């Protein structure tokens, strides 16, 4: 049997297919939102490479799995979202709770900065800070793409908090802006 081609040419007209059917323009709110999440996931992959094997890698892989779930929800037309499966293709409260638990656990492992910090004390924290900013953009795009009762926006909001916490944890000691 011949191998299926990577390219389909269906998107050459500027549209993209969605989960559970339908097509939308590639610059519409759904692909804009899940595209920003996809970009965030790629940045987290760079953080994984910079960190190497270990605790942070395991945490990031779990987050990346969640982001696939989140992208499935964002890649579904609102009228088809009833077909999504909680935790497999739709964000759940438990997913948000896990992020909060991780934030709380990491927050106990370092002294938090008391003022704005200069990103880039090391490569890992710099990638995590970049990931945080991409997640914030994804959150802004998700506002119109995933209205309540969707939990996409709260998940992304909490994820940006977690990435900030991870970056500060990885730095150990942050450089305050006033020392620059």
Secondary structure, 3 states (H helix, E strand, C coil): CCCCCCCCCHHHHCEEECECCCEEECCCHHHHHHHHHHHHHHHHHHHHHHHCCCHHHHHHHHHHHHHHHHHHHHCECHHHHHHCCECCCECCHHHHHHHHHHHHHHHCCCCCCCCCECCCCCHHHHHHHHHHHHHHHHHHHHHHHCCCCCCHHHHHHHHHHHHHHHHHHHHCCCCEHHHC
